[in-house]
Amino acid sequence: MRSPGRPDPSRVVQRQFWRVIATGVTTAEASIEVGVSVPVGSRWFRHAGGMAPISLVEPTGRYLTFEEREEIAILTAKGAGVREIARSLQRNPGTISRELRRNAATRGGKQEYRAVVAQWKAQQAAKRPKTAKLVSNDKLRQYVQEHLAGTVRRSDGSVVTGPATPAWKGLNKPHRADRRWAIAWSPEQISHRLKADFPDDESMRISHEAIYQSLFIEGRGALKRELVTCLRTGRALRQPRARAQNRPQGHVTADVVLSKRPAEAADRAIPGHWEGDLIIGTGRSAIGTIVERCSRSTLLVHLPRLVGWGEMPPVKNGPALGGYGAVAMNTALRESMTALPQQLRKTLTWDRGKELSAHAQFTLETGTRVFFADSHSPWQRPTNENTNGLLRQYFPKGTDLSRWSAEDLEAIALTLNNRPRKILDWRTPAEVFAQQLRSVQQPGVATTG
């Protein structure tokens, strides 16, 4: 085996590094804590895509540890024999003999036992590289790529190209800029859906963690690194997400606060209860999102610019020409909600944005009661918050959302509603919502609302 020159820190140190990273500290803090330089720790983190490339389980006592190799090096330097070292470490003499013979440093033409070099040689010899499943199974790789990076299509099958995307290059990957639109199932969705689509083919199985490793870890698997842009976050590294803060508003009265919402909306057992919000883009552009709590079915509300937008400077307390003032929001939301049967539009839970300040008129026109979540409490609309996170893959922050037509939004909603969900036992929202429609359309079925 060639001389390693300056060997990398042992796997003991690497495991400790990734355990510290798992606690949420920065790469620099983790590096200092385990005793490696910050550039080394940063390189480990970057090359592994932010996820541990090695098992964090401690090896069994069958193998010599780095501490034992240090003790062997000290005793050998003192001139101790093999049996004396074995007695000191409570190991078999044959184990010590093989260790001194196999893992001694040979630089300079003579054998000299050093703990760091011995540990590196042992780690190299213990490697058992094998071909990744996505490399050897073409059918499986094609399925994964298609459901991760496939094209978005309208209901008639025509392809929606989406925005023009920047090149994938350099260290600063454009996760906040425009990314190409894709089917974008998550690795967990793909992994579980394989069992439903290929129930009798055991070769069509792969864990979601193996898909993540193929995307994030350099040299692991057959998926191109740039396909991380097809993940919801679009990040090239695993990072914690920051929660957006809702702005409190003063137009919410005591009869429409969340505590007044019917109890049946909380347990998700009865369909027809929705959550809603806006996703905001540049230039005061926005898209309305409403999600059914039971089926997780999503509707996207098109909010085009009003006449006069861009022709004059904005006027304080003037008309909201951006497209999501109270009147425009009511009109667009009414058109979306009234397309549903009355039994499937009972309540709507919104944040405290002023865009729904005319909620009383909306309730009068649609029969859908509106309730508002508490200030700074996005977890009270969990389904909508999660869906907005999924939608940010197609509508990133910092982009103009007014450029997309109602047909484009319909295509994205169709794509999202045909993604299998873990919470739905890997069925799609479209399948569950279709079942709900059939139940309310059956004659003689009692409904509430």
C-alpha positions as CSV (number, residue, x, y, z in Angstrom):
1,M,0.0,0.0,0.0
2,R,1.3,3.4,-0.9
3,S,2.3,5.8,1.8
4,P,-0.5,8.2,2.6
5,G,1.8,11.2,3.2
6,R,-0.3,13.1,5.7
7,P,-3.2,10.7,6.4
8,D,-6.7,12.1,7.0
9,P,-8.0,12.1,10.6
10,S,-9.3,8.7,11.7
11,R,-12.9,7.7,11.3
12,V,-13.3,8.1,15.0
13,V,-12.8,11.8,14.6
14,Q,-15.0,11.9,11.5
15,R,-17.9,10.1,13.3
16,Q,-17.5,12.6,16.2
17,F,-17.6,15.5,13.7
18,W,-20.9,14.3,12.2
19,R,-22.4,13.7,15.6
20,V,-21.6,17.3,16.6
21,I,-23.0,18.5,13.2
22,A,-26.3,16.7,14.0
23,T,-26.7,18.8,17.1
24,G,-27.2,21.9,14.9
25,V,-23.9,23.7,15.3
26,T,-22.0,25.3,12.4
27,T,-19.2,23.5,10.5
28,A,-16.6,25.7,12.0
29,E,-17.8,25.0,15.5
30,A,-17.9,21.3,14.9
31,S,-14.4,21.3,13.4
32,I,-12.9,23.1,16.4
33,E,-14.7,20.8,18.9
34,V,-13.2,17.6,17.3
35,G,-9.8,19.1,16.8
36,V,-9.5,19.5,13.0
37,S,-9.0,22.6,11.0
38,V,-12.0,24.6,9.8
39,P,-11.1,24.1,6.1
40,V,-10.9,20.3,6.6
41,G,-14.3,20.3,8.4
42,S,-15.8,22.5,5.7
43,R,-14.5,20.2,3.0
44,W,-16.0,17.1,4.7
45,F,-19.3,18.9,4.9
46,R,-19.3,20.1,1.3
47,H,-18.2,16.8,-0.3
48,A,-20.8,14.9,1.7
49,G,-23.6,17.3,0.8
50,G,-24.3,18.0,4.4
51,M,-25.1,14.4,5.3
52,A,-22.9,11.8,7.1
53,P,-21.1,9.6,4.4
54,I,-20.2,7.0,7.0
55,S,-22.1,5.0,9.6
56,L,-22.1,6.7,13.0
57,V,-22.4,3.4,14.8
58,E,-19.3,2.6,16.8
59,P,-17.4,-0.5,15.5
60,T,-17.6,-3.7,17.6
61,G,-14.8,-4.7,20.0
62,R,-13.6,-7.2,17.4
63,Y,-11.5,-4.4,15.8
64,L,-8.6,-2.5,17.2
65,T,-9.4,1.1,18.0
66,F,-7.3,4.2,17.4
67,E,-6.5,4.4,21.1
68,E,-5.3,0.8,21.1
69,R,-3.0,1.5,18.1
70,E,-1.6,4.5,20.0
71,E,-0.8,2.2,22.9
72,I,0.8,-0.4,20.5
73,A,3.0,2.4,19.1
74,I,4.1,3.6,22.5
75,L,4.9,0.0,23.8
76,T,6.7,-0.8,20.5
77,A,8.9,2.3,20.8
78,K,9.8,1.1,24.4
79,G,10.9,-2.2,23.0
80,A,8.1,-4.3,24.3
81,G,7.5,-7.7,22.6
82,V,4.4,-8.9,20.9
83,R,3.2,-11.0,23.9
84,E,3.8,-8.2,26.4
85,I,1.8,-5.8,24.2
86,A,-1.0,-8.4,23.9
87,R,-1.2,-8.9,27.6
88,S,-1.3,-5.1,28.2
89,L,-4.2,-4.7,25.7
90,Q,-5.9,-8.0,26.6
91,R,-5.7,-9.1,22.9
92,N,-4.6,-12.2,21.2
93,P,-0.8,-12.2,20.3
94,G,-1.7,-13.1,16.7
95,T,-3.8,-9.9,16.5
96,I,-0.8,-7.7,17.6
97,S,1.6,-9.6,15.3
98,R,-0.6,-9.1,12.2
99,E,-1.2,-5.4,13.1
100,L,2.6,-4.8,13.3
101,R,3.2,-6.6,10.1
102,R,0.3,-5.2,8.0
103,N,-0.1,-1.7,9.1
104,A,3.4,-0.4,9.9
105,A,4.6,2.6,8.0
106,T,7.1,1.8,5.2
107,R,8.2,5.2,4.2
108,G,12.0,5.5,4.0
109,G,12.4,1.8,3.2
110,K,12.0,0.4,6.7
111,Q,9.0,-0.6,8.8
112,E,8.1,1.8,11.7
113,Y,4.8,1.5,13.5
114,R,2.8,4.8,13.8
115,A,-0.7,4.9,15.1
116,V,-2.0,7.4,12.6
117,V,-0.6,5.5,9.6
118,A,-1.8,2.2,11.0
119,Q,-5.3,3.5,11.4
120,W,-5.4,4.9,7.9
121,K,-4.2,1.6,6.5
122,A,-6.7,-0.4,8.4
123,Q,-9.5,1.9,7.2
124,Q,-8.4,1.5,3.6
125,A,-8.2,-2.3,3.9
126,A,-11.7,-2.4,5.5
127,K,-13.4,-0.7,2.6
128,R,-15.8,-2.9,0.7
129,P,-16.8,-0.8,-2.3
130,K,-19.8,-2.0,-4.2
131,T,-21.7,-0.8,-7.2
132,A,-24.6,1.5,-6.2
133,K,-28.1,0.1,-7.0
134,L,-28.9,3.1,-9.2
135,V,-25.8,2.4,-11.3
136,S,-26.5,-1.3,-11.9
137,N,-30.3,-1.2,-12.3
138,D,-31.2,0.9,-15.4
139,K,-34.9,0.5,-15.0
140,L,-34.8,1.7,-11.4
141,R,-32.6,4.6,-12.2
142,Q,-35.0,5.7,-15.0
143,Y,-38.0,5.5,-12.7
144,V,-36.2,7.6,-10.0
145,Q,-35.0,10.2,-12.5
146,E,-38.4,10.4,-14.2
147,H,-40.3,11.1,-11.0
148,L,-37.7,13.4,-9.6
149,A,-36.8,15.4,-12.8
150,G,-39.6,14.6,-15.2
151,T,-41.4,17.4,-17.1
152,V,-44.5,19.2,-15.8
153,R,-47.5,18.6,-18.1
154,R,-51.0,20.1,-18.4
155,S,-54.1,17.9,-18.1
156,D,-54.0,17.4,-21.9
157,G,-50.5,16.1,-21.8
158,S,-48.7,19.1,-23.3
159,V,-45.4,20.1,-21.7
160,V,-45.0,23.3,-19.6
161,T,-41.4,24.4,-20.1
162,G,-41.3,26.8,-17.1
163,P,-38.7,29.5,-16.7
164,A,-35.3,29.7,-18.4
165,T,-32.8,28.4,-15.8
166,P,-29.3,29.7,-15.1
167,A,-26.3,27.4,-15.5
168,W,-25.3,25.0,-12.7
169,K,-21.7,26.1,-12.0
170,G,-19.5,27.4,-9.2
171,L,-19.9,27.1,-5.5
172,N,-23.0,29.2,-5.1
173,K,-25.7,27.1,-6.6
174,P,-28.8,29.1,-7.6
175,H,-31.4,27.6,-5.2
176,R,-33.2,30.9,-4.9
177,A,-33.1,31.7,-8.6
178,D,-35.4,30.2,-11.2
179,R,-35.1,26.5,-11.4
180,R,-36.6,24.3,-14.1
181,W,-40.0,22.9,-13.3
182,A,-40.0,19.1,-12.7
183,I,-42.3,16.4,-11.3
184,A,-40.2,16.7,-8.2
185,W,-41.4,13.8,-6.1
186,S,-39.4,13.6,-2.9
187,P,-37.0,10.6,-2.5
188,E,-39.3,9.2,0.3
189,Q,-42.3,9.4,-2.0
190,I,-40.4,7.7,-4.8
191,S,-39.2,5.0,-2.4
192,H,-42.6,4.1,-1.1
193,R,-44.4,4.5,-4.4
194,L,-42.1,1.8,-6.0
195,K,-43.7,-0.8,-3.7
196,A,-47.2,0.2,-5.1
197,D,-46.1,0.4,-8.7
198,F,-44.0,-2.8,-8.7
199,P,-45.4,-5.0,-6.0
200,D,-43.9,-8.2,-7.4
201,D,-40.5,-6.9,-8.5
202,E,-38.1,-6.9,-5.6
203,S,-35.4,-5.4,-7.8
204,M,-37.4,-2.2,-7.9
205,R,-36.7,-1.2,-4.3
206,I,-34.5,1.6,-3.0
207,S,-34.5,3.6,0.2
208,H,-35.0,7.3,0.2
209,E,-31.6,7.7,2.0
210,A,-29.8,6.0,-0.9
211,I,-31.4,8.4,-3.3
212,Y,-30.3,11.4,-1.2
213,Q,-26.8,9.9,-1.0
214,S,-26.7,9.6,-4.8
215,L,-27.6,13.3,-5.0
216,F,-25.6,14.8,-2.2
217,I,-22.4,12.7,-1.7
218,E,-19.7,13.1,-4.4
219,G,-19.0,9.8,-6.2
220,R,-22.0,8.0,-4.8
221,G,-24.6,6.7,-7.3
222,A,-25.6,7.5,-10.8
223,L,-27.6,10.7,-10.4
224,K,-26.1,14.0,-11.5
225,R,-25.5,16.4,-8.7
226,E,-27.5,19.2,-10.4
227,L,-30.6,17.1,-9.9
228,V,-30.7,18.5,-6.3
229,T,-32.5,21.5,-7.9
230,C,-35.5,19.1,-8.4
231,L,-35.8,18.7,-4.7
232,R,-38.2,21.0,-2.9
233,T,-35.5,23.1,-1.3
234,G,-33.2,23.1,-4.3
235,R,-30.1,23.2,-2.0
236,A,-26.9,21.4,-2.8
237,L,-26.3,20.9,1.0
238,R,-28.6,19.8,3.8
239,Q,-29.5,22.8,5.9
240,P,-32.1,23.6,8.4
241,R,-35.0,25.7,7.2
242,A,-36.0,29.1,8.6
243,R,-39.7,29.7,9.2
244,A,-41.4,32.7,7.7
245,Q,-43.0,35.1,10.1
246,N,-46.6,36.2,9.7
247,R,-47.5,39.8,10.1
248,P,-50.2,40.6,12.6
249,Q,-53.1,42.7,11.3
250,G,-56.0,44.4,13.2
251,H,-59.0,43.5,11.0
252,V,-59.7,40.2,12.8
253,T,-62.8,40.2,15.0
254,A,-63.5,37.9,17.9
255,D,-66.0,35.8,16.0
256,V,-63.5,34.7,13.3
257,V,-60.5,33.7,15.4
258,L,-59.2,30.1,15.2
259,S,-60.8,29.1,18.5
260,K,-64.2,29.6,17.0
261,R,-63.6,27.2,14.1
262,P,-65.7,24.0,14.3
263,A,-64.1,21.1,16.1
264,E,-64.6,18.9,13.0
265,A,-62.1,20.9,11.1
266,A,-59.3,20.1,13.6
267,D,-59.4,16.3,13.3
268,R,-59.4,16.1,9.5
269,A,-62.1,13.4,9.6
270,I,-64.6,15.4,7.5
271,P,-63.7,16.9,4.2
272,G,-64.4,20.5,3.2
273,H,-62.1,22.5,5.5
274,W,-59.4,24.5,3.8
275,E,-56.3,26.5,4.7
276,G,-55.0,29.4,2.7
277,D,-52.3,32.0,2.3
278,L,-50.3,33.9,-0.3
279,I,-46.8,33.2,-1.7
280,I,-45.2,36.6,-2.5
281,G,-42.9,37.4,-5.4
282,T,-41.0,40.5,-6.5
283,G,-42.9,43.7,-7.6
284,R,-45.8,43.0,-5.3
285,S,-46.8,39.8,-7.3
286,A,-48.5,37.0,-5.5
287,I,-50.2,33.6,-6.0
288,G,-53.0,32.4,-3.7
289,T,-52.8,28.9,-2.3
290,I,-55.6,27.0,-0.7
291,V,-55.3,23.4,0.5
292,E,-57.9,21.0,1.7
293,R,-57.0,19.6,5.2
294,C,-58.3,16.1,4.7
295,S,-57.1,15.2,1.2
296,R,-54.2,17.8,0.9
297,S,-55.6,18.8,-2.5
298,T,-54.3,22.1,-3.6
299,L,-55.9,25.0,-5.6
300,L,-53.8,27.8,-6.9
301,V,-55.5,31.2,-7.3
302,H,-54.4,33.4,-10.2
303,L,-53.9,37.0,-9.1
304,P,-53.1,39.1,-12.3
305,R,-52.1,42.7,-12.3
306,L,-55.0,45.2,-12.4
307,V,-55.4,47.8,-15.1
308,G,-53.1,50.7,-14.4
309,W,-50.3,48.8,-12.8
310,G,-46.9,50.2,-13.7
311,E,-48.4,53.3,-15.5
312,M,-48.1,55.5,-12.4
313,P,-46.3,55.6,-9.1
314,P,-48.1,53.8,-6.2
315,V,-50.5,56.1,-4.3
316,K,-50.7,55.8,-0.5
317,N,-54.1,54.3,0.5
318,G,-54.9,54.1,-3.3
319,P,-56.2,51.1,-5.1
320,A,-54.1,47.9,-4.8
321,L,-53.1,47.3,-8.4
322,G,-50.7,44.5,-7.7
323,G,-53.4,41.9,-7.9
324,Y,-54.1,40.9,-4.3
325,G,-56.0,43.8,-2.7
326,A,-59.1,42.9,-0.8
327,V,-61.5,43.3,-3.7
328,A,-59.3,41.4,-6.2
329,M,-58.6,38.7,-3.7
330,N,-62.2,38.2,-3.0
331,T,-63.1,37.9,-6.7
332,A,-60.3,35.5,-7.5
333,L,-60.9,33.4,-4.4
334,R,-64.6,33.2,-5.0
335,E,-64.1,31.9,-8.5
336,S,-61.9,29.2,-7.3
337,M,-64.0,28.1,-4.3
338,T,-67.4,28.2,-6.0
339,A,-66.2,25.6,-8.5
340,L,-66.4,23.1,-5.7
341,P,-69.6,21.4,-4.3
342,Q,-71.0,23.2,-1.3
343,Q,-70.3,20.2,0.9
344,L,-66.5,20.5,0.1
345,R,-66.1,24.2,1.0
346,K,-67.2,24.6,4.6
347,T,-64.5,26.7,6.2
348,L,-61.3,28.5,5.2
349,T,-58.5,29.2,7.7
350,W,-56.2,32.1,6.6
351,D,-53.3,34.0,8.2
352,R,-53.8,37.6,9.3
353,G,-52.9,39.2,6.0
354,K,-55.0,42.2,4.9
355,E,-55.7,40.6,1.5
356,L,-58.7,38.9,3.1
357,S,-60.0,41.8,5.1
358,A,-63.3,41.6,3.2
359,H,-63.9,38.1,4.5
360,A,-67.5,38.9,5.5
361,Q,-68.4,39.6,1.9
362,F,-66.6,36.5,0.8
363,T,-68.6,34.3,3.3
364,L,-71.8,35.9,2.2
365,E,-71.1,35.1,-1.5
366,T,-69.7,31.6,-1.1
367,G,-71.2,30.2,2.1
368,T,-67.6,29.4,3.2
369,R,-66.9,30.6,6.8
370,V,-63.5,32.3,7.2
371,F,-61.3,31.9,10.3
372,F,-57.9,33.5,11.1
373,A,-55.0,31.9,12.8
374,D,-53.3,33.6,15.7
375,S,-50.5,36.0,15.1
376,H,-47.1,34.5,14.5
377,S,-48.5,31.0,14.5
378,P,-47.9,29.3,11.1
379,W,-48.2,25.9,12.8
380,Q,-51.9,26.5,13.0
381,R,-52.1,26.2,9.2
382,P,-49.6,23.3,8.9
383,T,-51.0,21.8,5.7
384,N,-50.9,25.2,3.9
385,E,-47.4,26.0,5.2
386,N,-46.1,22.6,4.0
387,T,-47.7,23.1,0.6
388,N,-46.2,26.6,0.3
389,G,-42.8,25.1,0.9
390,L,-43.4,22.6,-1.9
391,L,-44.6,25.3,-4.2
392,R,-41.5,27.4,-3.7
393,Q,-39.7,24.8,-5.9
394,Y,-41.7,26.2,-8.8
395,F,-42.1,29.8,-7.6
396,P,-38.8,30.7,-5.8
397,K,-38.5,33.7,-3.6
398,G,-37.1,36.7,-5.4
399,T,-38.9,36.1,-8.7
400,D,-41.8,37.8,-10.5
401,L,-44.9,35.6,-10.0
402,S,-47.2,37.7,-12.2
403,R,-45.6,36.2,-15.4
404,W,-47.4,32.9,-14.9
405,S,-50.9,32.4,-16.5
406,A,-53.8,30.6,-14.9
407,E,-53.1,27.6,-17.1
408,D,-49.5,27.5,-15.8
409,L,-50.8,27.5,-12.2
410,E,-53.3,24.8,-13.0
411,A,-50.5,22.6,-14.4
412,I,-48.4,23.1,-11.2
413,A,-51.5,22.3,-9.0
414,L,-52.1,19.2,-11.1
415,T,-48.5,18.1,-10.6
416,L,-48.6,18.7,-6.9
417,N,-51.9,16.8,-6.5
418,N,-50.5,13.8,-8.2
419,R,-47.6,13.4,-5.9
420,P,-48.0,10.5,-3.4
421,R,-48.1,11.6,0.2
422,K,-46.9,9.7,3.2
423,I,-49.7,11.1,5.4
424,L,-52.2,9.6,2.8
425,D,-50.6,6.1,2.9
426,W,-48.8,7.0,-0.3
427,R,-52.0,7.8,-2.2
428,T,-52.1,11.1,-4.1
429,P,-54.3,14.1,-3.1
430,A,-56.1,13.8,-6.4
431,E,-57.1,10.2,-5.6
432,V,-58.4,11.1,-2.2
433,F,-60.2,14.2,-3.4
434,A,-61.9,12.2,-6.2
435,Q,-63.1,9.8,-3.6
436,Q,-64.5,12.7,-1.6
437,L,-66.3,14.0,-4.7
438,R,-67.9,10.6,-5.3
439,S,-69.1,10.4,-1.7
440,V,-70.8,13.8,-1.8
441,Q,-72.4,13.1,-5.2
442,Q,-74.0,9.9,-4.1
443,P,-77.8,10.3,-3.7
444,G,-79.1,9.9,-0.2
445,V,-75.8,10.6,1.5
446,A,-76.3,12.8,4.5
447,T,-73.9,15.8,4.6
448,T,-73.1,18.6,7.1
449,G,-72.4,22.1,6.3
